Amino acid sequence: MFPIREFEKRFREILDDLDELRERAGGDALEALDEMNADYEDALFVIESIGPEDEDWREAFADALAEFRDLLNGYRELQDRMPELEDLTGRLQMAVTMAEGNLGA
């Protein structure tokens, strides 16, 4: 069985760290993180909602991964103002790549 819950856990941990970083941000970075973290939460909710009986779970999971990939670009754009994001974007990139690899296997 595909390890959906393991990936859900990884993505949740990254979101928790992004939310913590958002609390320390200010100005435009705060607004950008608010919006991106909300979109991240939406994508994570899709993963959390996938059940073992869902026939279209692969499509739903792939859609969430596509959203995470899109968000990576936005988080990377903020790295100039918030260097702390570099570690988190690296972790997110790794989690997405691993999930895509497992999904395609």
C-alpha positions in Angstrom: 0.0 0.0 0.0 1.2 3.5 -0.8 2.4 5.2 2.4 -0.1 8.1 2.3 -0.1 8.7 6.1 3.7 8.8 6.2 3.8 11.5 3.6 0.9 13.3 5.3 3.0 13.3 8.5 6.0 14.8 6.6 4.0 17.5 5.0 2.3 18.4 8.3 5.7 18.8 10.0 6.8 21.1 7.3 3.6 23.1 7.6 4.1 23.4 11.4 7.6 24.8 10.8 6.3 27.2 8.1 3.6 28.4 10.5 6.2 29.0 13.2 8.3 31.0 10.7 5.3 33.0 9.7 4.8 34.1 13.3 8.3 35.6 13.2 7.8 37.3 9.8 6.6 40.8 9.2 5.4 43.1 6.5 5.0 41.7 3.0 6.6 38.4 4.0 3.9 37.9 6.6 1.1 38.4 4.1 2.8 36.2 1.5 3.3 33.4 4.1 -0.3 33.7 5.3 -1.6 33.2 1.8 0.9 30.4 0.8 0.5 28.6 4.1 -3.3 28.6 3.7 -2.9 27.1 0.2 -0.5 24.6 1.7 -3.1 23.7 4.3 -5.7 23.1 1.6 -3.4 20.8 -0.3 -2.6 18.9 3.0 -6.3 18.6 3.7 -6.8 16.8 0.4 -4.1 14.3 1.4 -5.7 13.9 4.9 -9.1 13.3 3.3 -7.9 10.4 1.1 -9.4 7.2 2.3 -8.4 3.6 1.7 -11.6 3.0 -0.3 -11.2 6.0 -2.6 -10.9 5.0 -6.2 -9.4 8.3 -7.3 -6.8 8.6 -4.5 -3.9 8.7 -6.9 -5.3 11.7 -8.8 -6.2 13.5 -5.6 -2.7 12.9 -4.2 -1.0 14.0 -7.5 -3.1 17.2 -7.5 -2.0 18.0 -3.9 1.7 17.3 -5.0 1.2 19.7 -7.9 0.0 22.4 -5.5 3.0 21.8 -3.3 5.3 22.2 -6.3 3.6 25.5 -7.2 4.0 26.7 -3.6 7.7 25.9 -3.7 8.2 28.7 -6.2 6.5 31.2 -3.9 8.5 30.1 -0.9 11.7 30.3 -2.8 10.9 33.9 -3.9 10.8 34.8 -0.2 14.1 33.3 0.6 16.0 36.5 -0.2 14.1 38.2 2.6 13.8 35.1 4.9 16.9 32.9 4.5 15.3 30.5 7.1 13.0 29.4 4.3 15.9 27.7 2.5 15.8 24.6 4.8 12.1 24.3 4.6 11.9 24.6 0.9 14.6 21.9 0.7 12.6 19.6 2.9 9.4 20.3 0.9 11.2 19.7 -2.4 12.5 16.4 -1.0 9.1 15.3 0.3 7.4 16.1 -3.0 10.1 14.3 -5.0 9.9 11.2 -2.8 6.1 11.2 -3.0 6.1 11.5 -6.8 8.6 8.7 -7.0 6.5 6.5 -4.9 3.4 7.4 -6.7 4.9 6.5 -10.0 6.3 3.2 -8.9 
